[in-house]
């Protein structure tokens, strides 16, 4: 046995093919789920009892236990449920999800309790699964195949796998061509934060002015938006775009916005152009809210983040100008450095995030309906745990996901072991199979060691359905704080914006 074979055997003894998927699910339970609850931590009903000044419902502390069996007569609570039983009895292998809820009247806590808000399907061999870290003998005793890698779910007795979704990296500014724009080149960024994913487009029209489009704000001069964010001096804007050299393109844009001297003038100009017609104070307030909430939300959504947004817009302008001048090449969308894979944990986070909003909407509706009748309900009676559970199960069973995506959850192929392994490693592109998209379907040099160059279907899906390479693993997101700490340790300093 040569050294290469020994190394490979050692790798497969210690590592799993689908380690990345299991890590992603564990990260979802430990990090993403508490984050989703924190995003929706405070709920304020608009209709409250007449004798109450302020009423808030607060969500806190979420915990997921291990899968249990609860029979129809209510017996068997806290009894462990193993995957084999879920398969045989056509049940869903899921664990109860509990949350701490409290009601606050006029700032004082009225009631606090822990309640179940739903059942969460559990990935086999993850930390929440009863099979976690069992030996071969223990797995056989539990009715499991000891060589089965896990990494899938059991929904109504059917084994389902969540296929990995390949998408353009969010929060990354790329230059590209766009047939729908009159501009030769455009700059695009998908700003992703919490449940927001907002596309931004910077283009230069025939008048030489750079315009930005996002949400309700359509084709507004970028320099005016930078001024509305607090960077009002032309010299400052020019310096932040480039301290080393001056661009004629910027002088044209600065002259166009020369009449706008203050931050308030800039915000009012944007508000009028956006069709906000109220009085000046309300107009400015609404426009500022739009800028805080929907302009580059990944950089923050509070007023203190405005200078950082202005600085980033300047850097984006510089990159686009250099592209127009031919000093920078266009970004390659098919380069895997510009792509990200969404694994099971990320897909479940998207699903829970949307359905938590539905649960909160239902809770508010039930609360306000009872208040209108002149009663003051206890929160315990208005939370419908079956709502979240049924919506999650439905998406997992049908494969229909948030954002109108289909085929995310698929019945696992068990024709032979290799086909099962292949299905667990599947990567799909969101591009339409009916369109040509030749470049997206081609093999790219950055696929080396990441994606299998051979395994892809023939026909319309060629190059859109791919598979991870045999030894490929997908790393998880690194928290920003850790990255900034590391960068500071190398001697890098944050930009002084004021």
Wavefront OBJ file of the C-alpha trace (Angstrom):
o trace
v 0.000 0.000 0.000
v 1.661 3.263 -1.082
v 1.658 6.469 0.945
v -1.047 8.103 -1.239
v -3.478 5.263 -0.603
v -2.714 5.320 3.137
v -3.462 9.073 3.211
v -6.757 8.624 1.340
v -7.867 5.795 3.623
v -6.940 7.892 6.676
v -8.926 10.849 5.251
v -12.096 8.812 4.701
v -11.764 7.103 8.110
v -11.752 10.479 9.858
v -13.753 12.728 7.519
v -17.207 12.496 6.001
v -18.167 13.320 2.395
v -20.919 15.565 3.664
v -19.043 17.119 6.606
v -19.728 20.633 5.219
v -23.515 20.081 5.167
v -23.545 18.753 8.742
v -21.380 21.707 9.896
v -23.788 24.065 8.109
v -26.808 22.574 9.925
v -24.983 22.718 13.292
v -24.082 26.366 12.601
v -27.759 27.059 11.791
v -28.848 25.657 15.193
v -26.072 27.377 17.198
v -25.737 30.739 15.411
v -28.381 31.461 12.755
v -31.516 30.446 14.699
v -30.728 32.697 17.733
v -29.876 35.485 15.247
v -33.268 35.147 13.502
v -35.046 35.326 16.886
v -32.937 38.393 17.838
v -34.002 40.119 14.577
v -37.667 39.607 15.568
v -37.189 40.035 19.316
v -39.669 42.912 19.861
v -43.255 42.957 18.575
v -45.530 45.958 19.122
v -49.257 45.530 18.317
v -50.890 48.626 16.793
v -54.197 47.959 18.601
v -53.816 47.741 22.385
v -56.316 47.915 25.301
v -57.474 51.517 26.050
v -56.077 51.547 29.607
v -52.547 50.608 28.435
v -50.003 53.174 27.136
v -47.396 50.757 25.825
v -47.532 47.019 25.132
v -44.687 44.853 23.806
v -44.233 41.138 23.196
v -40.611 40.012 23.443
v -39.003 36.841 22.073
v -35.883 35.603 23.783
v -33.763 32.446 24.113
v -34.532 29.766 21.562
v -33.622 26.115 22.138
v -34.022 22.980 20.044
v -34.108 19.586 21.786
v -33.516 16.176 20.202
v -36.254 14.381 18.207
v -39.057 12.925 20.366
v -42.140 10.765 19.869
v -45.437 12.124 21.113
v -48.279 9.746 20.347
v -51.747 10.996 19.359
v -52.971 10.404 22.937
v -50.158 12.654 24.259
v -48.124 9.809 25.743
v -44.440 9.142 25.145
v -43.194 12.719 25.646
v -39.394 12.882 26.099
v -39.109 9.437 24.495
v -36.269 9.406 21.930
v -37.267 8.965 18.299
v -34.713 7.272 16.039
v -34.648 7.698 12.233
v -35.634 4.080 11.530
v -38.921 4.608 13.376
v -39.638 7.777 11.396
v -39.058 5.864 8.145
v -41.228 2.886 9.082
v -44.093 4.877 10.600
v -44.100 7.566 7.846
v -43.286 10.254 10.402
v -41.090 13.359 10.221
v -37.765 13.175 12.063
v -38.058 16.506 13.845
v -37.263 18.116 17.180
v -39.412 20.557 19.176
v -38.307 24.194 19.051
v -38.947 26.239 22.223
v -38.807 29.984 22.737
v -39.080 32.246 25.808
v -41.904 34.780 25.372
v -42.635 37.725 27.656
v -45.300 40.445 27.660
v -44.419 43.975 28.817
v -47.054 46.553 29.841
v -45.846 50.153 30.232
v -42.273 48.869 30.550
v -43.087 46.327 33.292
v -43.013 42.586 32.627
v -46.472 41.011 32.926
v -45.835 37.369 32.041
v -42.920 35.238 30.917
v -43.022 31.605 29.835
v -41.367 29.098 27.520
v -43.516 27.717 24.732
v -43.110 25.464 21.727
v -43.285 27.417 18.454
v -42.913 24.474 16.107
v -41.028 21.342 15.111
v -37.770 21.579 13.200
v -36.703 18.730 10.861
v -33.336 17.371 12.062
v -30.463 16.382 9.776
v -29.237 12.835 10.340
v -25.796 12.633 12.018
v -25.925 16.314 13.093
v -25.493 17.377 16.749
v -29.289 17.335 17.271
v -29.593 13.748 15.949
v -29.674 10.665 18.202
v -27.162 9.006 15.834
v -24.506 11.667 16.549
v -21.146 10.036 17.387
v -22.543 6.486 17.656
v -20.131 3.623 16.907
v -20.707 1.142 14.040
v -22.115 -1.448 16.497
v -24.495 1.105 18.068
v -25.709 2.239 14.616
v -26.434 -1.384 13.617
v -28.307 -1.891 16.904
v -30.468 1.165 16.039
v -31.366 -0.288 12.615
v -29.056 2.027 10.648
v -26.550 1.282 7.898
v -23.154 2.029 9.546
v -21.802 3.311 6.187
v -24.702 5.716 5.622
v -23.220 9.239 5.735
v -26.345 11.088 6.986
v -26.696 14.702 5.851
v -30.379 14.352 4.832
v -33.811 14.715 6.471
v -36.802 12.403 6.908
v -40.127 14.080 6.042
v -43.299 11.960 6.335
v -41.141 8.821 6.109
v -39.395 9.984 2.904
v -35.666 10.721 2.873
v -35.111 14.253 1.541
v -31.874 16.018 0.657
v -31.483 19.810 0.395
v -29.385 20.427 -2.719
v -26.700 23.107 -2.519
v -27.565 26.314 -4.365
v -24.858 28.245 -6.202
v -25.345 31.993 -6.401
v -23.403 35.207 -6.986
v -21.648 36.359 -3.828
v -23.657 38.953 -1.901
v -22.101 42.229 -0.652
v -19.482 42.124 -3.406
v -19.262 44.906 -6.025
v -18.739 43.548 -9.532
v -18.479 45.316 -12.887
v -20.396 43.832 -15.794
v -22.206 44.587 -19.061
v -25.986 44.949 -19.036
v -28.125 44.762 -22.176
v -31.040 46.553 -20.433
v -28.916 49.665 -19.754
v -27.609 52.272 -22.196
v -24.381 52.315 -20.172
v -21.401 50.424 -21.692
v -20.478 48.973 -18.280
v -22.442 48.838 -15.031
v -21.538 48.124 -11.415
v -23.719 45.698 -9.469
v -23.904 44.676 -5.831
v -26.451 42.516 -4.013
v -26.542 43.932 -0.500
v -27.700 41.197 1.864
v -28.621 41.748 5.493
v -31.102 39.735 7.562
v -34.191 39.190 5.357
v -33.159 41.948 2.907
v -31.373 41.155 -0.360
v -31.348 44.377 -2.320
v -29.813 44.742 -5.800
v -27.952 48.012 -6.449
v -26.986 49.204 -9.946
v -24.535 52.009 -10.834
v -24.516 53.122 -14.481
v -23.163 56.069 -16.494
v -25.697 57.506 -18.920
v -24.990 59.583 -22.042
v -24.831 62.819 -20.013
v -21.692 61.480 -18.262
v -23.430 61.333 -14.868
v -23.214 58.207 -12.701
v -26.619 57.091 -11.446
v -27.573 54.632 -8.690
v -30.736 52.503 -8.633
v -31.974 50.556 -5.579
v -35.446 49.695 -4.200
v -37.739 52.721 -4.789
v -34.841 55.011 -5.675
v -34.494 54.968 -9.470
v -31.519 56.484 -11.304
v -30.400 59.095 -8.779
v -27.029 60.861 -9.216
v -24.473 59.005 -7.062
v -22.777 62.239 -5.954
v -26.113 63.573 -4.598
v -26.616 60.317 -2.635
v -23.061 60.645 -1.223
v -23.899 64.220 -0.151
v -27.171 63.027 1.419
v -25.092 60.583 3.517
v -23.145 63.478 5.050
v -20.101 63.802 2.761
v -20.973 67.278 1.435
v -17.624 68.848 0.409
v -16.521 68.276 -3.194
v -12.882 68.057 -2.085
v -13.752 65.279 0.424
v -15.714 63.293 -2.181
v -12.837 63.587 -4.680
v -10.289 62.526 -2.015
v -12.338 59.504 -0.950
v -12.694 58.379 -4.579
v -8.932 58.688 -5.076
v -6.350 60.602 -3.047
v -3.557 59.971 -5.622
v -5.191 61.188 -8.848
v -8.081 63.283 -10.147
v -10.657 61.947 -12.570
v -12.295 64.226 -15.153
v -15.405 62.020 -14.930
v -15.827 63.016 -11.274
v -15.452 66.760 -11.991
v -18.443 66.516 -14.401
v -20.515 64.801 -11.675
v -19.467 67.290 -8.980
v -20.375 70.261 -11.232
v -23.810 68.748 -11.894
v -24.460 68.619 -8.118
v -22.679 71.921 -7.300
v -25.933 73.679 -6.252
v -26.514 71.134 -3.486
v -24.463 72.430 -0.555
v -25.932 70.721 2.536
v -26.953 67.226 3.561
v -30.582 68.395 3.966
v -30.672 69.845 0.415
v -29.380 66.540 -0.977
v -31.958 64.480 0.941
v -34.773 66.815 -0.173
v -33.597 66.611 -3.822
v -33.702 62.781 -3.649
v -37.116 62.814 -1.932
v -38.657 65.047 -4.606
v -37.169 62.937 -7.431
v -38.480 59.755 -5.737
v -42.038 61.079 -5.758
v -42.413 61.675 -1.990
v -44.919 64.538 -1.841
v -45.509 65.344 1.858
v -44.292 68.443 3.711
v -40.522 69.092 3.747
v -39.886 67.664 7.275
v -41.809 64.435 6.606
v -40.279 64.201 3.119
v -36.734 64.409 4.500
v -37.498 61.980 7.331
v -38.940 59.374 4.941
v -36.022 59.703 2.523
v -33.487 59.320 5.339
v -35.341 56.184 6.460
v -35.069 54.799 2.901
v -31.328 55.527 2.814
v -30.732 53.939 6.228
v -32.843 50.840 5.663
v -32.375 49.992 1.975
v -29.095 51.560 0.810
v -26.296 49.000 1.322
v -27.971 47.501 4.439
v -25.064 45.061 4.953
v -22.994 48.049 6.127
v -25.610 48.894 8.777
v -29.116 50.320 9.024
v -28.656 53.155 11.541
v -27.788 56.876 10.979
v -24.249 56.353 12.329
v -23.486 54.048 9.359
v -24.054 56.785 6.754
v -20.362 57.886 6.470
v -19.289 54.257 5.859
v -21.894 53.952 3.086
v -20.652 57.215 1.511
v -17.052 55.957 1.603
v -18.019 52.628 0.004
v -19.967 54.380 -2.788
v -16.820 56.423 -3.528
v -14.737 53.248 -3.830
v -17.364 51.660 -6.107
v -17.295 54.767 -8.329
v -13.495 54.562 -8.571
v -13.633 50.899 -9.674
v -16.292 51.653 -12.310
v -14.349 54.680 -13.660
v -11.169 52.592 -13.996
v -13.210 49.943 -15.864
v -14.551 52.588 -18.289
v -10.966 53.785 -18.843
v -9.817 50.257 -19.660
v -7.431 50.158 -16.678
v -9.408 47.369 -14.996
v -10.924 44.320 -16.641
v -14.582 43.383 -16.140
v -15.223 40.987 -13.258
v -15.753 37.358 -14.251
v -19.154 36.260 -12.915
v -18.265 32.609 -13.541
v -15.116 32.761 -11.435
v -15.822 30.760 -8.263
v -14.296 33.551 -6.152
v -17.432 35.540 -7.073
v -19.791 32.669 -6.166
v -21.111 31.312 -2.870
v -22.789 28.006 -2.073
v -25.892 27.912 0.097
v -25.861 24.693 2.117
v -28.628 23.094 4.191
v -28.144 25.463 7.139
v -28.337 28.597 4.957
v -31.418 27.301 3.109
v -33.192 26.452 6.383
v -32.274 29.893 7.763
v -33.958 31.516 4.715
v -37.055 29.358 5.270
v -37.319 30.020 9.032
v -36.669 33.760 8.576
v -39.625 34.154 6.196
v -41.944 31.900 8.216
v -41.109 33.639 11.522
v -42.553 36.806 9.943
v -45.716 34.809 9.076
v -45.935 33.496 12.668
v -45.538 37.023 14.088
v -48.187 38.356 11.667
v -50.568 35.617 12.795
v -49.810 36.326 16.470
v -50.504 40.057 15.987
v -53.741 39.347 14.098
v -55.015 37.026 16.853
v -54.016 39.474 19.617
v -55.632 42.503 17.956
v -58.795 40.554 17.076
v -59.322 39.625 20.757
v -58.447 43.185 21.954
v -61.117 44.610 19.592
v -63.685 42.490 21.449
v -62.710 44.248 24.668
v -60.664 41.376 26.140
v -56.981 41.268 27.104
v -55.603 37.873 26.012
v -52.667 36.003 27.513
v -49.925 35.480 24.923
v -49.931 31.721 25.524
v -53.311 31.226 23.809
v -52.497 33.225 20.647
v -49.307 31.438 19.508
v -50.157 28.727 16.984
v -47.232 26.296 17.002
v -48.733 24.214 14.177
v -48.478 27.177 11.761
v -44.659 27.258 11.644
v -44.408 23.450 11.653
v -46.846 22.951 8.763
v -45.152 25.619 6.606
v -41.667 24.142 7.175
v -42.900 20.590 6.501
v -44.707 21.746 3.360
v -41.558 23.360 1.892
v -39.432 20.347 2.813
v -41.966 17.916 1.285
v -42.614 19.792 -1.978
v -39.211 21.421 -2.519
v -40.823 24.857 -3.059
v -38.678 27.391 -1.219
v -38.732 31.102 -0.430
v -38.236 33.456 -3.370
v -40.191 31.126 -5.684
v -37.329 28.616 -5.980
v -38.355 25.041 -6.759
v -36.652 21.662 -6.426
v -34.531 22.628 -3.400
v -35.686 19.614 -1.370
v -35.455 16.363 -3.363
v -36.194 12.728 -2.660
v -32.823 11.056 -2.164
v -31.800 8.618 -4.891
v -31.101 5.178 -3.411
v -30.559 3.165 -6.618
v -26.998 2.438 -5.490
v -24.498 3.795 -2.968
v -22.598 5.933 -5.515
v -25.785 7.590 -6.719
v -26.698 8.418 -3.111
v -23.247 9.966 -2.531
v -23.604 11.920 -5.788
v -27.047 13.265 -4.794
v -25.721 14.444 -1.416
v -22.975 16.404 -3.251
v -25.305 18.026 -5.833
v -24.918 21.744 -6.634
v -27.584 23.561 -8.670
v -27.446 26.946 -10.364
v -30.508 29.257 -10.168
v -30.215 30.066 -13.899
v -33.032 28.947 -16.178
v -32.423 25.659 -18.029
v -34.367 26.936 -21.074
v -31.960 29.851 -21.745
v -28.581 29.446 -23.435
v -26.205 30.941 -20.811
v -23.233 29.319 -22.586
v -20.557 30.859 -20.357
v -22.312 29.767 -17.140
v -22.465 26.173 -18.412
v -18.806 25.973 -19.405
v -16.095 24.433 -17.262
v -14.105 27.204 -15.549
v -10.511 26.960 -14.367
v -11.601 27.880 -10.813
v -13.740 24.695 -10.660
v -10.518 22.695 -10.253
v -10.641 20.735 -7.001
v -14.048 22.219 -6.159
v -16.446 20.765 -8.723
v -16.362 17.497 -10.659
v -15.476 18.252 -14.319
v -17.323 15.174 -15.626
v -20.514 14.631 -13.646
v -23.238 16.819 -15.114
v -26.454 15.795 -16.942
v -26.795 15.926 -20.715
v -29.465 18.109 -22.297
v -30.909 21.398 -21.043
v -29.380 21.097 -17.547
v -25.805 20.595 -18.745
v -23.403 22.716 -16.702
v -26.212 24.017 -14.454
v -26.449 20.885 -12.315
v -23.017 20.039 -10.976
v -21.458 17.999 -8.171
v -18.829 18.828 -5.588
v -15.465 17.162 -6.142
v -14.858 14.067 -4.016
v -12.553 15.762 -1.480
v -14.143 19.240 -1.610
v -15.326 20.843 1.633
v -17.209 24.131 2.000
v -16.003 26.536 4.709
v -18.513 28.380 6.892
v -18.854 32.158 7.222
v -16.190 33.759 9.413
v -17.667 36.296 11.879
v -16.684 39.852 10.887
v -15.364 40.676 14.369
v -12.800 37.851 14.179
v -11.676 38.969 10.724
v -11.291 42.623 11.803
v -9.343 41.503 14.874
v -6.970 39.506 12.661
v -6.552 42.433 10.241
v -5.753 44.819 13.123
v -3.142 42.364 14.418
v -1.410 42.691 10.999
v -1.180 46.453 11.558
v -4.146 47.556 9.404
v -6.080 50.610 10.635
v -9.733 51.548 10.028
v -10.374 54.502 7.710
v -10.999 57.769 9.555
v -14.178 59.120 7.937
v -14.311 62.358 9.832
l 1 2 3 4 5 6 7 8 9 10 11 12 13 14 15 16 17 18 19 20 21 22 23 24 25 26 27 28 29 30 31 32 33 34 35 36 37 38 39 40 41 42 43 44 45 46 47 48 49 50 51 52 53 54 55 56 57 58 59 60 61 62 63 64 65 66 67 68 69 70 71 72 73 74 75 76 77 78 79 80 81 82 83 84 85 86 87 88 89 90 91 92 93 94 95 96 97 98 99 100 101 102 103 104 105 106 107 108 109 110 111 112 113 114 115 116 117 118 119 120 121 122 123 124 125 126 127 128 129 130 131 132 133 134 135 136 137 138 139 140 141 142 143 144 145 146 147 148 149 150 151 152 153 154 155 156 157 158 159 160 161 162 163 164 165 166 167 168 169 170 171 172 173 174 175 176 177 178 179 180 181 182 183 184 185 186 187 188 189 190 191 192 193 194 195 196 197 198 199 200 201 202 203 204 205 206 207 208 209 210 211 212 213 214 215 216 217 218 219 220 221 222 223 224 225 226 227 228 229 230 231 232 233 234 235 236 237 238 239 240 241 242 243 244 245 246 247 248 249 250 251 252 253 254 255 256 257 258 259 260 261 262 263 264 265 266 267 268 269 270 271 272 273 274 275 276 277 278 279 280 281 282 283 284 285 286 287 288 289 290 291 292 293 294 295 296 297 298 299 300 301 302 303 304 305 306 307 308 309 310 311 312 313 314 315 316 317 318 319 320 321 322 323 324 325 326 327 328 329 330 331 332 333 334 335 336 337 338 339 340 341 342 343 344 345 346 347 348 349 350 351 352 353 354 355 356 357 358 359 360 361 362 363 364 365 366 367 368 369 370 371 372 373 374 375 376 377 378 379 380 381 382 383 384 385 386 387 388 389 390 391 392 393 394 395 396 397 398 399 400 401 402 403 404 405 406 407 408 409 410 411 412 413 414 415 416 417 418 419 420 421 422 423 424 425 426 427 428 429 430 431 432 433 434 435 436 437 438 439 440 441 442 443 444 445 446 447 448 449 450 451 452 453 454 455 456 457 458 459 460 461 462 463 464 465 466 467 468 469 470 471 472 473 474 475 476 477 478 479 480 481 482 483 484 485 486 487 488 489 490 491 492 493 494 495 496 497 498
